[in-house]
Amino acid sequence: MGWIYSWCDPPAMGWAAASGTLDSGALALCALIYFWQFPHFNSLSFNVRADYCRAGYHMMSVTDIPLNSRVSLRNTAALIPLCIAIPFTGISHCSFSFYSVIINATSPT
């Protein structure tokens, strides 16, 4: 369970420090970081997979390219409803939903 702390602690601690509570806004920020990081890292690692291979790293972008793509697509798809829901937590304006859905829907992964 220790792995969950690296994804949730920074935004949850910041939220708790600023607001004094852990509510839906903190959970939304944790979810946003969790679902964003996989497409981000998988895309970057895919672009330099030859370097990872030469260095001997067993990265998903080297060992299982279709899985790398599915994980990126799944997490990108999860970002769309999450970005639509974030304004309902009160931490952002509805324009966040509009622009983030457009960016997530049109970004190449």
Summary of the structure (lengths in Angstrom):
residues: 109
radius of gyration: 16.1
end to end distance: 28.6
largest distance: 47.8
contacts: 289
relative contact order: 0.12
helix: 83%
strand: 0%
